[in-house]
């Protein structure tokens, strides 16, 4: 699996879903365009981290003992190469 590090002006945003107890995650570009990424189970800690928009690299590098955050980080590391290719994201050198 290839690791991907993006520019710091690309953010991940979490919003409460219309479904019960779910969070929708979006990737936000520098020009404020948003693209849907995925939906995961609701976690207050994950929502607090991502609700206002957090750089993707910061979320991927998050170290905590909270199981929901650890699962989110693991999932992001797994899917980020796909999203980088799909949305033509700028990869940091």
PyMOL Python script that loads the backbone (N, CA, C, O; Angstrom):
from pymol import cmd

cmd.read_pdbstr("""\
ATOM      1  N   UNK A   1       0.847  -1.175   0.000  1.00  0.00           N
ATOM      2  CA  UNK A   1       0.000   0.000   0.000  1.00  0.00           C
ATOM      3  C   UNK A   1       0.892   1.238   0.000  1.00  0.00           C
ATOM      4  O   UNK A   1       1.834   1.331   0.788  1.00  0.00           O
ATOM      5  N   UNK A   2       0.601   2.162  -0.863  1.00  0.00           N
ATOM      6  CA  UNK A   2       1.383   3.374  -1.019  1.00  0.00           C
ATOM      7  C   UNK A   2       0.888   4.447  -0.055  1.00  0.00           C
ATOM      8  O   UNK A   2      -0.314   4.691   0.048  1.00  0.00           O
ATOM      9  N   UNK A   3       1.822   5.089   0.651  1.00  0.00           N
ATOM     10  CA  UNK A   3       1.443   6.199   1.524  1.00  0.00           C
ATOM     11  C   UNK A   3       1.335   7.469   0.696  1.00  0.00           C
ATOM     12  O   UNK A   3       2.128   7.700  -0.217  1.00  0.00           O
ATOM     13  N   UNK A   4       0.356   8.278   1.021  1.00  0.00           N
ATOM     14  CA  UNK A   4       0.125   9.523   0.299  1.00  0.00           C
ATOM     15  C   UNK A   4       0.103  10.664   1.302  1.00  0.00           C
ATOM     16  O   UNK A   4      -0.618  10.612   2.298  1.00  0.00           O
ATOM     17  N   UNK A   5       0.897  11.695   1.035  1.00  0.00           N
ATOM     18  CA  UNK A   5       0.884  12.901   1.862  1.00  0.00           C
ATOM     19  C   UNK A   5       0.437  14.051   0.964  1.00  0.00           C
ATOM     20  O   UNK A   5       1.046  14.314  -0.073  1.00  0.00           O
ATOM     21  N   UNK A   6      -0.627  14.727   1.370  1.00  0.00           N
ATOM     22  CA  UNK A   6      -1.213  15.789   0.555  1.00  0.00           C
ATOM     23  C   UNK A   6      -0.750  17.158   1.031  1.00  0.00           C
ATOM     24  O   UNK A   6      -0.191  17.297   2.120  1.00  0.00           O
ATOM     25  N   UNK A   7      -0.991  18.171   0.196  1.00  0.00           N
ATOM     26  CA  UNK A   7      -0.729  19.546   0.610  1.00  0.00           C
ATOM     27  C   UNK A   7      -1.635  19.894   1.787  1.00  0.00           C
ATOM     28  O   UNK A   7      -2.722  19.333   1.926  1.00  0.00           O
ATOM     29  N   UNK A   8      -1.187  20.816   2.631  1.00  0.00           N
ATOM     30  CA  UNK A   8      -1.934  21.155   3.843  1.00  0.00           C
ATOM     31  C   UNK A   8      -3.160  22.018   3.592  1.00  0.00           C
ATOM     32  O   UNK A   8      -3.867  22.357   4.541  1.00  0.00           O
ATOM     33  N   UNK A   9      -3.435  22.384   2.350  1.00  0.00           N
ATOM     34  CA  UNK A   9      -4.630  23.183   2.079  1.00  0.00           C
ATOM     35  C   UNK A   9      -5.809  22.312   1.641  1.00  0.00           C
ATOM     36  O   UNK A   9      -6.801  22.827   1.126  1.00  0.00           O
ATOM     37  N   UNK A  10      -5.706  21.010   1.842  1.00  0.00           N
ATOM     38  CA  UNK A  10      -6.796  20.082   1.545  1.00  0.00           C
ATOM     39  C   UNK A  10      -7.329  19.557   2.875  1.00  0.00           C
ATOM     40  O   UNK A  10      -6.582  19.004   3.682  1.00  0.00           O
ATOM     41  N   UNK A  11      -8.630  19.737   3.092  1.00  0.00           N
ATOM     42  CA  UNK A  11      -9.235  19.458   4.388  1.00  0.00           C
ATOM     43  C   UNK A  11     -10.223  18.305   4.311  1.00  0.00           C
ATOM     44  O   UNK A  11     -10.738  17.979   3.242  1.00  0.00           O
ATOM     45  N   UNK A  12     -10.478  17.695   5.460  1.00  0.00           N
ATOM     46  CA  UNK A  12     -11.541  16.704   5.596  1.00  0.00           C
ATOM     47  C   UNK A  12     -12.595  17.295   6.528  1.00  0.00           C
ATOM     48  O   UNK A  12     -12.272  17.831   7.587  1.00  0.00           O
ATOM     49  N   UNK A  13     -13.859  17.190   6.120  1.00  0.00           N
ATOM     50  CA  UNK A  13     -14.973  17.771   6.864  1.00  0.00           C
ATOM     51  C   UNK A  13     -15.982  16.665   7.168  1.00  0.00           C
ATOM     52  O   UNK A  13     -16.311  15.857   6.299  1.00  0.00           O
ATOM     53  N   UNK A  14     -16.468  16.638   8.404  1.00  0.00           N
ATOM     54  CA  UNK A  14     -17.491  15.660   8.802  1.00  0.00           C
ATOM     55  C   UNK A  14     -18.805  16.385   9.054  1.00  0.00           C
ATOM     56  O   UNK A  14     -18.839  17.439   9.688  1.00  0.00           O
ATOM     57  N   UNK A  15     -19.877  15.802   8.550  1.00  0.00           N
ATOM     58  CA  UNK A  15     -21.215  16.350   8.784  1.00  0.00           C
ATOM     59  C   UNK A  15     -22.125  15.229   9.252  1.00  0.00           C
ATOM     60  O   UNK A  15     -21.975  14.078   8.843  1.00  0.00           O
ATOM     61  N   UNK A  16     -23.067  15.577  10.108  1.00  0.00           N
ATOM     62  CA  UNK A  16     -24.040  14.584  10.565  1.00  0.00           C
ATOM     63  C   UNK A  16     -24.924  14.199   9.390  1.00  0.00           C
ATOM     64  O   UNK A  16     -25.411  15.055   8.652  1.00  0.00           O
ATOM     65  N   UNK A  17     -25.119  12.914   9.231  1.00  0.00           N
ATOM     66  CA  UNK A  17     -25.913  12.383   8.135  1.00  0.00           C
ATOM     67  C   UNK A  17     -27.397  12.435   8.485  1.00  0.00           C
ATOM     68  O   UNK A  17     -27.768  12.554   9.653  1.00  0.00           O
ATOM     69  N   UNK A  18     -28.233  12.344   7.464  1.00  0.00           N
ATOM     70  CA  UNK A  18     -29.672  12.269   7.708  1.00  0.00           C
ATOM     71  C   UNK A  18     -30.036  10.911   8.296  1.00  0.00           C
ATOM     72  O   UNK A  18     -31.066  10.770   8.954  1.00  0.00           O
ATOM     73  N   UNK A  19     -29.192   9.918   8.057  1.00  0.00           N
ATOM     74  CA  UNK A  19     -29.392   8.610   8.678  1.00  0.00           C
ATOM     75  C   UNK A  19     -29.049   8.730  10.152  1.00  0.00           C
ATOM     76  O   UNK A  19     -28.240   9.573  10.540  1.00  0.00           O
ATOM     77  N   UNK A  20     -29.649   7.909  10.954  1.00  0.00           N
ATOM     78  CA  UNK A  20     -29.372   7.947  12.389  1.00  0.00           C
ATOM     79  C   UNK A  20     -27.953   7.469  12.672  1.00  0.00           C
ATOM     80  O   UNK A  20     -27.510   6.456  12.132  1.00  0.00           O
ATOM     81  N   UNK A  21     -27.255   8.198  13.513  1.00  0.00           N
ATOM     82  CA  UNK A  21     -25.948   7.796  14.032  1.00  0.00           C
ATOM     83  C   UNK A  21     -24.910   7.536  12.948  1.00  0.00           C
ATOM     84  O   UNK A  21     -24.185   6.543  13.008  1.00  0.00           O
ATOM     85  N   UNK A  22     -24.834   8.422  11.960  1.00  0.00           N
ATOM     86  CA  UNK A  22     -23.839   8.306  10.893  1.00  0.00           C
ATOM     87  C   UNK A  22     -23.186   9.662  10.666  1.00  0.00           C
ATOM     88  O   UNK A  22     -23.792  10.703  10.920  1.00  0.00           O
ATOM     89  N   UNK A  23     -21.940   9.643  10.182  1.00  0.00           N
ATOM     90  CA  UNK A  23     -21.225  10.848   9.786  1.00  0.00           C
ATOM     91  C   UNK A  23     -20.839  10.722   8.319  1.00  0.00           C
ATOM     92  O   UNK A  23     -20.323   9.688   7.895  1.00  0.00           O
ATOM     93  N   UNK A  24     -21.088  11.771   7.544  1.00  0.00           N
ATOM     94  CA  UNK A  24     -20.642  11.837   6.157  1.00  0.00           C
ATOM     95  C   UNK A  24     -19.342  12.624   6.131  1.00  0.00           C
ATOM     96  O   UNK A  24     -19.255  13.706   6.711  1.00  0.00           O
ATOM     97  N   UNK A  25     -18.338  12.085   5.462  1.00  0.00           N
ATOM     98  CA  UNK A  25     -17.040  12.747   5.362  1.00  0.00           C
ATOM     99  C   UNK A  25     -16.864  13.275   3.947  1.00  0.00           C
ATOM    100  O   UNK A  25     -17.143  12.582   2.968  1.00  0.00           O
ATOM    101  N   UNK A  26     -16.393  14.523   3.855  1.00  0.00           N
ATOM    102  CA  UNK A  26     -16.162  15.188   2.578  1.00  0.00           C
ATOM    103  C   UNK A  26     -14.723  15.676   2.536  1.00  0.00           C
ATOM    104  O   UNK A  26     -14.129  15.990   3.567  1.00  0.00           O
ATOM    105  N   UNK A  27     -14.169  15.736   1.321  1.00  0.00           N
ATOM    106  CA  UNK A  27     -12.856  16.334   1.151  1.00  0.00           C
ATOM    107  C   UNK A  27     -13.093  17.729   0.591  1.00  0.00           C
ATOM    108  O   UNK A  27     -13.839  17.896  -0.374  1.00  0.00           O
ATOM    109  N   UNK A  28     -12.459  18.731   1.194  1.00  0.00           N
ATOM    110  CA  UNK A  28     -12.667  20.131   0.809  1.00  0.00           C
ATOM    111  C   UNK A  28     -11.395  20.659   0.162  1.00  0.00           C
ATOM    112  O   UNK A  28     -10.316  20.623   0.753  1.00  0.00           O
ATOM    113  N   UNK A  29     -11.542  21.148  -1.057  1.00  0.00           N
ATOM    114  CA  UNK A  29     -10.416  21.671  -1.823  1.00  0.00           C
ATOM    115  C   UNK A  29     -10.135  23.120  -1.432  1.00  0.00           C
ATOM    116  O   UNK A  29     -10.938  23.736  -0.731  1.00  0.00           O
ATOM    117  N   UNK A  30      -8.999  23.675  -1.879  1.00  0.00           N
ATOM    118  CA  UNK A  30      -8.675  25.076  -1.563  1.00  0.00           C
ATOM    119  C   UNK A  30      -9.709  26.079  -2.081  1.00  0.00           C
ATOM    120  O   UNK A  30      -9.870  27.149  -1.494  1.00  0.00           O
ATOM    121  N   UNK A  31     -10.413  25.750  -3.171  1.00  0.00           N
ATOM    122  CA  UNK A  31     -11.432  26.662  -3.707  1.00  0.00           C
ATOM    123  C   UNK A  31     -12.814  26.394  -3.097  1.00  0.00           C
ATOM    124  O   UNK A  31     -13.829  26.806  -3.657  1.00  0.00           O
ATOM    125  N   UNK A  32     -12.852  25.704  -1.949  1.00  0.00           N
ATOM    126  CA  UNK A  32     -14.058  25.377  -1.177  1.00  0.00           C
ATOM    127  C   UNK A  32     -15.008  24.403  -1.875  1.00  0.00           C
ATOM    128  O   UNK A  32     -16.146  24.247  -1.434  1.00  0.00           O
ATOM    129  N   UNK A  33     -14.577  23.749  -2.942  1.00  0.00           N
ATOM    130  CA  UNK A  33     -15.372  22.668  -3.519  1.00  0.00           C
ATOM    131  C   UNK A  33     -15.284  21.477  -2.580  1.00  0.00           C
ATOM    132  O   UNK A  33     -14.230  21.204  -2.006  1.00  0.00           O
ATOM    133  N   UNK A  34     -16.387  20.776  -2.429  1.00  0.00           N
ATOM    134  CA  UNK A  34     -16.412  19.603  -1.564  1.00  0.00           C
ATOM    135  C   UNK A  34     -16.827  18.383  -2.370  1.00  0.00           C
ATOM    136  O   UNK A  34     -17.703  18.451  -3.232  1.00  0.00           O
ATOM    137  N   UNK A  35     -16.174  17.262  -2.066  1.00  0.00           N
ATOM    138  CA  UNK A  35     -16.487  15.990  -2.699  1.00  0.00           C
ATOM    139  C   UNK A  35     -16.764  14.967  -1.609  1.00  0.00           C
ATOM    140  O   UNK A  35     -16.036  14.873  -0.621  1.00  0.00           O
ATOM    141  N   UNK A  36     -17.826  14.206  -1.810  1.00  0.00           N
ATOM    142  CA  UNK A  36     -18.186  13.172  -0.844  1.00  0.00           C
ATOM    143  C   UNK A  36     -17.135  12.069  -0.864  1.00  0.00           C
ATOM    144  O   UNK A  36     -16.698  11.634  -1.929  1.00  0.00           O
ATOM    145  N   UNK A  37     -16.729  11.614   0.340  1.00  0.00           N
ATOM    146  CA  UNK A  37     -15.756  10.522   0.434  1.00  0.00           C
ATOM    147  C   UNK A  37     -16.419   9.232   0.898  1.00  0.00           C
ATOM    148  O   UNK A  37     -16.407   8.236   0.175  1.00  0.00           O
ATOM    149  N   UNK A  38     -16.997   9.239   2.098  1.00  0.00           N
ATOM    150  CA  UNK A  38     -17.593   8.025   2.651  1.00  0.00           C
ATOM    151  C   UNK A  38     -18.450   8.368   3.855  1.00  0.00           C
ATOM    152  O   UNK A  38     -18.436   9.501   4.337  1.00  0.00           O
ATOM    153  N   UNK A  39     -19.198   7.379   4.341  1.00  0.00           N
ATOM    154  CA  UNK A  39     -20.028   7.501   5.539  1.00  0.00           C
ATOM    155  C   UNK A  39     -19.557   6.468   6.545  1.00  0.00           C
ATOM    156  O   UNK A  39     -19.278   5.322   6.193  1.00  0.00           O
ATOM    157  N   UNK A  40     -19.470   6.888   7.813  1.00  0.00           N
ATOM    158  CA  UNK A  40     -19.060   5.979   8.887  1.00  0.00           C
ATOM    159  C   UNK A  40     -19.980   6.181  10.078  1.00  0.00           C
ATOM    160  O   UNK A  40     -20.740   7.148  10.133  1.00  0.00           O
ATOM    161  N   UNK A  41     -19.903   5.262  11.028  1.00  0.00           N
ATOM    162  CA  UNK A  41     -20.707   5.376  12.239  1.00  0.00           C
ATOM    163  C   UNK A  41     -20.349   6.641  13.004  1.00  0.00           C
ATOM    164  O   UNK A  41     -19.209   7.103  12.972  1.00  0.00           O
ATOM    165  N   UNK A  42     -21.343   7.194  13.693  1.00  0.00           N
ATOM    166  CA  UNK A  42     -21.151   8.434  14.433  1.00  0.00           C
ATOM    167  C   UNK A  42     -20.243   8.217  15.639  1.00  0.00           C
ATOM    168  O   UNK A  42     -20.382   7.243  16.379  1.00  0.00           O
ATOM    169  N   UNK A  43     -19.317   9.146  15.817  1.00  0.00           N
ATOM    170  CA  UNK A  43     -18.479   9.205  17.010  1.00  0.00           C
ATOM    171  C   UNK A  43     -18.307  10.679  17.346  1.00  0.00           C
ATOM    172  O   UNK A  43     -17.920  11.472  16.488  1.00  0.00           O
ATOM    173  N   UNK A  44     -18.590  11.046  18.580  1.00  0.00           N
ATOM    174  CA  UNK A  44     -18.483  12.446  18.986  1.00  0.00           C
ATOM    175  C   UNK A  44     -17.064  12.959  18.811  1.00  0.00           C
ATOM    176  O   UNK A  44     -16.867  14.094  18.376  1.00  0.00           O
ATOM    177  N   UNK A  45     -16.070  12.140  19.144  1.00  0.00           N
ATOM    178  CA  UNK A  45     -14.672  12.569  19.034  1.00  0.00           C
ATOM    179  C   UNK A  45     -14.301  12.801  17.570  1.00  0.00           C
ATOM    180  O   UNK A  45     -13.667  13.806  17.248  1.00  0.00           O
ATOM    181  N   UNK A  46     -14.685  11.889  16.686  1.00  0.00           N
ATOM    182  CA  UNK A  46     -14.406  12.063  15.254  1.00  0.00           C
ATOM    183  C   UNK A  46     -15.115  13.301  14.709  1.00  0.00           C
ATOM    184  O   UNK A  46     -14.546  14.052  13.917  1.00  0.00           O
ATOM    185  N   UNK A  47     -16.349  13.507  15.136  1.00  0.00           N
ATOM    186  CA  UNK A  47     -17.094  14.686  14.696  1.00  0.00           C
ATOM    187  C   UNK A  47     -16.413  15.962  15.174  1.00  0.00           C
ATOM    188  O   UNK A  47     -16.279  16.916  14.406  1.00  0.00           O
ATOM    189  N   UNK A  48     -15.983  15.992  16.431  1.00  0.00           N
ATOM    190  CA  UNK A  48     -15.311  17.176  16.969  1.00  0.00           C
ATOM    191  C   UNK A  48     -14.005  17.467  16.241  1.00  0.00           C
ATOM    192  O   UNK A  48     -13.656  18.630  16.041  1.00  0.00           O
ATOM    193  N   UNK A  49     -13.284  16.429  15.846  1.00  0.00           N
ATOM    194  CA  UNK A  49     -12.017  16.620  15.142  1.00  0.00           C
ATOM    195  C   UNK A  49     -12.252  17.206  13.751  1.00  0.00           C
ATOM    196  O   UNK A  49     -11.518  18.097  13.325  1.00  0.00           O
ATOM    197  N   UNK A  50     -13.262  16.718  13.047  1.00  0.00           N
ATOM    198  CA  UNK A  50     -13.432  17.043  11.625  1.00  0.00           C
ATOM    199  C   UNK A  50     -14.561  18.010  11.296  1.00  0.00           C
ATOM    200  O   UNK A  50     -14.725  18.356  10.126  1.00  0.00           O
ATOM    201  N   UNK A  51     -15.348  18.463  12.268  1.00  0.00           N
ATOM    202  CA  UNK A  51     -16.538  19.255  11.934  1.00  0.00           C
ATOM    203  C   UNK A  51     -16.216  20.597  11.286  1.00  0.00           C
ATOM    204  O   UNK A  51     -16.966  21.048  10.420  1.00  0.00           O
ATOM    205  N   UNK A  52     -15.128  21.243  11.678  1.00  0.00           N
ATOM    206  CA  UNK A  52     -14.802  22.560  11.134  1.00  0.00           C
ATOM    207  C   UNK A  52     -13.824  22.475   9.972  1.00  0.00           C
ATOM    208  O   UNK A  52     -13.457  23.498   9.394  1.00  0.00           O
ATOM    209  N   UNK A  53     -13.407  21.286   9.630  1.00  0.00           N
ATOM    210  CA  UNK A  53     -12.420  21.123   8.562  1.00  0.00           C
ATOM    211  C   UNK A  53     -11.028  21.034   9.153  1.00  0.00           C
ATOM    212  O   UNK A  53     -10.554  21.977   9.786  1.00  0.00           O
ATOM    213  N   UNK A  54     -10.384  19.923   8.953  1.00  0.00           N
ATOM    214  CA  UNK A  54      -9.052  19.667   9.478  1.00  0.00           C
ATOM    215  C   UNK A  54      -8.186  19.185   8.324  1.00  0.00           C
ATOM    216  O   UNK A  54      -8.653  18.395   7.503  1.00  0.00           O
ATOM    217  N   UNK A  55      -6.928  19.640   8.235  1.00  0.00           N
ATOM    218  CA  UNK A  55      -6.067  19.132   7.161  1.00  0.00           C
ATOM    219  C   UNK A  55      -6.004  17.606   7.184  1.00  0.00           C
ATOM    220  O   UNK A  55      -5.902  16.995   8.248  1.00  0.00           O
ATOM    221  N   UNK A  56      -6.066  17.008   6.011  1.00  0.00           N
ATOM    222  CA  UNK A  56      -6.074  15.550   5.898  1.00  0.00           C
ATOM    223  C   UNK A  56      -4.840  14.954   6.558  1.00  0.00           C
ATOM    224  O   UNK A  56      -4.933  13.933   7.239  1.00  0.00           O
ATOM    225  N   UNK A  57      -3.681  15.585   6.362  1.00  0.00           N
ATOM    226  CA  UNK A  57      -2.441  15.053   6.940  1.00  0.00           C
ATOM    227  C   UNK A  57      -2.493  15.026   8.460  1.00  0.00           C
ATOM    228  O   UNK A  57      -1.931  14.127   9.085  1.00  0.00           O
ATOM    229  N   UNK A  58      -3.165  16.005   9.058  1.00  0.00           N
ATOM    230  CA  UNK A  58      -3.272  16.035  10.518  1.00  0.00           C
ATOM    231  C   UNK A  58      -4.143  14.882  11.016  1.00  0.00           C
ATOM    232  O   UNK A  58      -3.827  14.254  12.027  1.00  0.00           O
ATOM    233  N   UNK A  59      -5.230  14.607  10.312  1.00  0.00           N
ATOM    234  CA  UNK A  59      -6.111  13.511  10.716  1.00  0.00           C
ATOM    235  C   UNK A  59      -5.394  12.171  10.547  1.00  0.00           C
ATOM    236  O   UNK A  59      -5.491  11.302  11.412  1.00  0.00           O
ATOM    237  N   UNK A  60      -4.679  12.005   9.441  1.00  0.00           N
ATOM    238  CA  UNK A  60      -3.962  10.750   9.198  1.00  0.00           C
ATOM    239  C   UNK A  60      -2.872  10.532  10.243  1.00  0.00           C
ATOM    240  O   UNK A  60      -2.576   9.391  10.597  1.00  0.00           O
ATOM    241  N   UNK A  61      -2.274  11.610  10.738  1.00  0.00           N
ATOM    242  CA  UNK A  61      -1.215  11.494  11.735  1.00  0.00           C
ATOM    243  C   UNK A  61      -1.706  11.509  13.166  1.00  0.00           C
ATOM    244  O   UNK A  61      -0.897  11.520  14.095  1.00  0.00           O
ATOM    245  N   UNK A  62      -3.010  11.509  13.364  1.00  0.00           N
ATOM    246  CA  UNK A  62      -3.602  11.573  14.709  1.00  0.00           C
ATOM    247  C   UNK A  62      -3.224  10.339  15.520  1.00  0.00           C
ATOM    248  O   UNK A  62      -3.362   9.207  15.056  1.00  0.00           O
ATOM    249  N   UNK A  63      -2.747  10.575  16.729  1.00  0.00           N
ATOM    250  CA  UNK A  63      -2.400   9.473  17.636  1.00  0.00           C
ATOM    251  C   UNK A  63      -3.252   9.608  18.887  1.00  0.00           C
ATOM    252  O   UNK A  63      -3.152  10.597  19.612  1.00  0.00           O
ATOM    253  N   UNK A  64      -4.082   8.621  19.133  1.00  0.00           N
ATOM    254  CA  UNK A  64      -4.983   8.639  20.274  1.00  0.00           C
ATOM    255  C   UNK A  64      -5.344   7.209  20.646  1.00  0.00           C
ATOM    256  O   UNK A  64      -5.128   6.279  19.869  1.00  0.00           O
ATOM    257  N   UNK A  65      -5.885   7.049  21.817  1.00  0.00           N
ATOM    258  CA  UNK A  65      -6.332   5.725  22.243  1.00  0.00           C
ATOM    259  C   UNK A  65      -7.825   5.525  21.991  1.00  0.00           C
ATOM    260  O   UNK A  65      -8.381   4.487  22.349  1.00  0.00           O
ATOM    261  N   UNK A  66      -8.467   6.503  21.383  1.00  0.00           N
ATOM    262  CA  UNK A  66      -9.885   6.381  21.068  1.00  0.00           C
ATOM    263  C   UNK A  66     -10.052   5.438  19.876  1.00  0.00           C
ATOM    264  O   UNK A  66      -9.487   5.671  18.808  1.00  0.00           O
ATOM    265  N   UNK A  67     -10.823   4.383  20.065  1.00  0.00           N
ATOM    266  CA  UNK A  67     -10.957   3.348  19.043  1.00  0.00           C
ATOM    267  C   UNK A  67     -11.595   3.873  17.756  1.00  0.00           C
ATOM    268  O   UNK A  67     -11.187   3.477  16.665  1.00  0.00           O
ATOM    269  N   UNK A  68     -12.579   4.750  17.866  1.00  0.00           N
ATOM    270  CA  UNK A  68     -13.247   5.290  16.678  1.00  0.00           C
ATOM    271  C   UNK A  68     -12.277   6.115  15.840  1.00  0.00           C
ATOM    272  O   UNK A  68     -12.291   6.031  14.612  1.00  0.00           O
ATOM    273  N   UNK A  69     -11.437   6.910  16.497  1.00  0.00           N
ATOM    274  CA  UNK A  69     -10.457   7.726  15.775  1.00  0.00           C
ATOM    275  C   UNK A  69      -9.408   6.824  15.127  1.00  0.00           C
ATOM    276  O   UNK A  69      -9.006   7.056  13.987  1.00  0.00           O
ATOM    277  N   UNK A  70      -8.967   5.801  15.851  1.00  0.00           N
ATOM    278  CA  UNK A  70      -7.977   4.874  15.292  1.00  0.00           C
ATOM    279  C   UNK A  70      -8.522   4.182  14.047  1.00  0.00           C
ATOM    280  O   UNK A  70      -7.789   3.988  13.077  1.00  0.00           O
ATOM    281  N   UNK A  71      -9.807   3.806  14.065  1.00  0.00           N
ATOM    282  CA  UNK A  71     -10.415   3.157  12.900  1.00  0.00           C
ATOM    283  C   UNK A  71     -10.550   4.134  11.735  1.00  0.00           C
ATOM    284  O   UNK A  71     -10.353   3.754  10.580  1.00  0.00           O
ATOM    285  N   UNK A  72     -10.884   5.395  12.032  1.00  0.00           N
ATOM    286  CA  UNK A  72     -10.977   6.414  10.987  1.00  0.00           C
ATOM    287  C   UNK A  72      -9.614   6.637  10.343  1.00  0.00           C
ATOM    288  O   UNK A  72      -9.510   6.696   9.118  1.00  0.00           O
ATOM    289  N   UNK A  73      -8.573   6.761  11.157  1.00  0.00           N
ATOM    290  CA  UNK A  73      -7.218   6.974  10.643  1.00  0.00           C
ATOM    291  C   UNK A  73      -6.792   5.788   9.775  1.00  0.00           C
ATOM    292  O   UNK A  73      -6.237   5.976   8.692  1.00  0.00           O
ATOM    293  N   UNK A  74      -7.049   4.590  10.241  1.00  0.00           N
ATOM    294  CA  UNK A  74      -6.693   3.387   9.482  1.00  0.00           C
ATOM    295  C   UNK A  74      -7.427   3.358   8.144  1.00  0.00           C
ATOM    296  O   UNK A  74      -6.832   3.027   7.118  1.00  0.00           O
ATOM    297  N   UNK A  75      -8.713   3.702   8.146  1.00  0.00           N
ATOM    298  CA  UNK A  75      -9.504   3.711   6.921  1.00  0.00           C
ATOM    299  C   UNK A  75      -9.010   4.791   5.959  1.00  0.00           C
ATOM    300  O   UNK A  75      -8.932   4.558   4.752  1.00  0.00           O
ATOM    301  N   UNK A  76      -8.677   5.967   6.486  1.00  0.00           N
ATOM    302  CA  UNK A  76      -8.162   7.043   5.636  1.00  0.00           C
ATOM    303  C   UNK A  76      -6.833   6.656   4.999  1.00  0.00           C
ATOM    304  O   UNK A  76      -6.618   6.905   3.812  1.00  0.00           O
ATOM    305  N   UNK A  77      -5.947   6.054   5.772  1.00  0.00           N
ATOM    306  CA  UNK A  77      -4.656   5.623   5.217  1.00  0.00           C
ATOM    307  C   UNK A  77      -4.858   4.612   4.091  1.00  0.00           C
ATOM    308  O   UNK A  77      -4.125   4.615   3.103  1.00  0.00           O
ATOM    309  N   UNK A  78      -5.850   3.758   4.249  1.00  0.00           N
ATOM    310  CA  UNK A  78      -6.126   2.739   3.244  1.00  0.00           C
ATOM    311  C   UNK A  78      -6.727   3.343   1.972  1.00  0.00           C
ATOM    312  O   UNK A  78      -6.365   2.931   0.869  1.00  0.00           O
ATOM    313  N   UNK A  79      -7.634   4.308   2.108  1.00  0.00           N
ATOM    314  CA  UNK A  79      -8.365   4.841   0.953  1.00  0.00           C
ATOM    315  C   UNK A  79      -7.745   6.088   0.327  1.00  0.00           C
ATOM    316  O   UNK A  79      -8.128   6.461  -0.782  1.00  0.00           O
ATOM    317  N   UNK A  80      -6.806   6.740   0.999  1.00  0.00           N
ATOM    318  CA  UNK A  80      -6.273   8.007   0.496  1.00  0.00           C
ATOM    319  C   UNK A  80      -5.594   7.882  -0.871  1.00  0.00           C
ATOM    320  O   UNK A  80      -5.751   8.797  -1.680  1.00  0.00           O
ATOM    321  N   UNK A  81      -4.850   6.815  -1.186  1.00  0.00           N
ATOM    322  CA  UNK A  81      -4.298   6.724  -2.550  1.00  0.00           C
ATOM    323  C   UNK A  81      -5.389   6.749  -3.628  1.00  0.00           C
ATOM    324  O   UNK A  81      -5.202   7.349  -4.686  1.00  0.00           O
ATOM    325  N   UNK A  82      -6.516   6.104  -3.361  1.00  0.00           N
ATOM    326  CA  UNK A  82      -7.627   6.121  -4.311  1.00  0.00           C
ATOM    327  C   UNK A  82      -8.188   7.534  -4.466  1.00  0.00           C
ATOM    328  O   UNK A  82      -8.390   8.002  -5.587  1.00  0.00           O
ATOM    329  N   UNK A  83      -8.441   8.221  -3.337  1.00  0.00           N
ATOM    330  CA  UNK A  83      -9.000   9.570  -3.408  1.00  0.00           C
ATOM    331  C   UNK A  83      -8.030  10.541  -4.073  1.00  0.00           C
ATOM    332  O   UNK A  83      -8.457  11.433  -4.807  1.00  0.00           O
ATOM    333  N   UNK A  84      -6.729  10.381  -3.826  1.00  0.00           N
ATOM    334  CA  UNK A  84      -5.734  11.254  -4.451  1.00  0.00           C
ATOM    335  C   UNK A  84      -5.786  11.114  -5.970  1.00  0.00           C
ATOM    336  O   UNK A  84      -5.660  12.101  -6.695  1.00  0.00           O
ATOM    337  N   UNK A  85      -5.969   9.902  -6.440  1.00  0.00           N
ATOM    338  CA  UNK A  85      -6.048   9.675  -7.880  1.00  0.00           C
ATOM    339  C   UNK A  85      -7.402  10.108  -8.436  1.00  0.00           C
ATOM    340  O   UNK A  85      -7.464  10.742  -9.489  1.00  0.00           O
ATOM    341  N   UNK A  86      -8.472   9.775  -7.746  1.00  0.00           N
ATOM    342  CA  UNK A  86      -9.830  10.067  -8.218  1.00  0.00           C
ATOM    343  C   UNK A  86     -10.107  11.568  -8.313  1.00  0.00           C
ATOM    344  O   UNK A  86     -10.699  12.024  -9.291  1.00  0.00           O
ATOM    345  N   UNK A  87      -9.689  12.335  -7.316  1.00  0.00           N
ATOM    346  CA  UNK A  87      -9.969  13.767  -7.270  1.00  0.00           C
ATOM    347  C   UNK A  87      -8.789  14.607  -7.737  1.00  0.00           C
ATOM    348  O   UNK A  87      -8.834  15.833  -7.627  1.00  0.00           O
ATOM    349  N   UNK A  88      -7.735  13.983  -8.255  1.00  0.00           N
ATOM    350  CA  UNK A  88      -6.528  14.670  -8.740  1.00  0.00           C
ATOM    351  C   UNK A  88      -5.982  15.626  -7.680  1.00  0.00           C
ATOM    352  O   UNK A  88      -5.760  16.806  -7.951  1.00  0.00           O
ATOM    353  N   UNK A  89      -5.771  15.105  -6.478  1.00  0.00           N
ATOM    354  CA  UNK A  89      -5.265  15.913  -5.372  1.00  0.00           C
ATOM    355  C   UNK A  89      -3.769  16.134  -5.513  1.00  0.00           C
ATOM    356  O   UNK A  89      -3.046  15.269  -6.008  1.00  0.00           O
ATOM    357  N   UNK A  90      -3.309  17.306  -5.072  1.00  0.00           N
ATOM    358  CA  UNK A  90      -1.882  17.617  -5.138  1.00  0.00           C
ATOM    359  C   UNK A  90      -1.157  16.884  -4.017  1.00  0.00           C
ATOM    360  O   UNK A  90      -1.484  17.038  -2.840  1.00  0.00           O
ATOM    361  N   UNK A  91      -0.179  16.092  -4.400  1.00  0.00           N
ATOM    362  CA  UNK A  91       0.594  15.321  -3.434  1.00  0.00           C
ATOM    363  C   UNK A  91       1.844  16.102  -3.075  1.00  0.00           C
ATOM    364  O   UNK A  91       2.545  16.602  -3.955  1.00  0.00           O
ATOM    365  N   UNK A  92       2.126  16.208  -1.775  1.00  0.00           N
ATOM    366  CA  UNK A  92       3.313  16.924  -1.302  1.00  0.00           C
ATOM    367  C   UNK A  92       4.551  16.096  -1.617  1.00  0.00           C
ATOM    368  O   UNK A  92       4.520  14.865  -1.604  1.00  0.00           O
ATOM    369  N   UNK A  93       5.622  16.790  -1.897  1.00  0.00           N
ATOM    370  CA  UNK A  93       6.884  16.095  -2.225  1.00  0.00           C
ATOM    371  C   UNK A  93       7.554  15.547  -1.001  1.00  0.00           C
ATOM    372  O   UNK A  93       8.618  14.938  -1.100  1.00  0.00           O
TER     373      UNK A  93
END
""", "prot")
cmd.dss("prot")
cmd.show_as("cartoon", "prot")
cmd.util.cbc("prot")
cmd.orient("prot")
